[in-house]
Amino acid sequence: MKSKDKALYLAILFFTAIVWMITAISGGGAGEFFLEITADGKSIKSVELSGIEPGASITLHEGGGMNELLISGNAVRMISSDCPGGDCLKMAPLVSERGAIVCLPHRLVIKLRRKDEDRNSGGIDAISY
Amino acid sequence: MRSRTEKTAILALFSALALAAGMIESWFPLPFPGVRLGLANVFPLLALIIFGAGEAVAVAAVRLCMSFLLAGNPFALACSIGGLLCSLPLSILLYKKFGTDLSVTAISAASATAFNAGQIAVVAALTSEPAILAYAPVILSVGAVTGISVGYLADKIRNRLSLEKRALPTKETPASK
């Protein structure tokens, strides 16, 4: 430990805490969701989650590859993908409008959105780095 | 003054080790995307504390290009560039300005945090999806811890190598050997 170490560690902690707070205050809470799938920034599919029976899967052919989503109850996860990294398979299942499953090689973004999205309640509106 | 040849050899070794460390690490799948120990980052950091800023950038750049050529993942490349653009200037600045008052471990922790912030910003920009930033707190927290481990390791290696203190063989044979 050198003299300014503590200050730097505190700065890191502070930065992380702020990012944590920003993400914590936006979003959260239960409700009726619909599943929104975007490819290359354009919405390609939007399904009501309650209309899908648990255990059903959705197969997508976007960005020159294949991805398969599994819907189980109110959680959505990616179960197979032929992308090189397979990072999307490791992403946490979606349960609320916080977070997203992203498959960068296929330019796919899978999100849950609240039904009453007009109030602009979901997601992060603005964040600056 | 260290000989050019020795410096070139050491920097080449660092680059090769960084590349190898990165590849070995990728064999172990981790439960969370974007979370890695980042062992490869030990070597640019070593280059910074043993040689200087330019050498650190060189080791990082060689490793980046080589791992892209070997793995061929343009998205990983974009993420790494975004991360390095944040972490390298920060760690160089911290080391140059406050190097006497800061331990290598602390510099590495800050550098890892900056790297992760840059990386997640690139992912959010590439997908134009700010919701991905919900991952930021986890990645930043884990990143600070791995950054500390990496810094600790770099510090230990530096002491073992003691490249800084070691006097160079003065009776070097002329270049026309």
Interface residues (C-beta under 8 A of the other chain):
Chain A: M1 K2 S3 K4 D5 L8 Y9 A11 I12 L13 F15 T16 V19 W20 I22 T23 A24 G27 T38 G41 P84 G85 D87 C88 K90 M91 A92 E97 R98 G99 A100 V102 L104 P105 R107 V109 K111 G123 I124 I127 Y129
Chain B: P29 L30 P31 F32 P33 G34 A71 G72 N73 F75 A76 L94 F98 T100 D101 L102 S103 T105 A106 I107 A109 A110 T113 A117 A121 V123 L126 T127 S128 E129 P130 A131 I132 L133 A134 Y135 A136 P137 L140 S141 A144
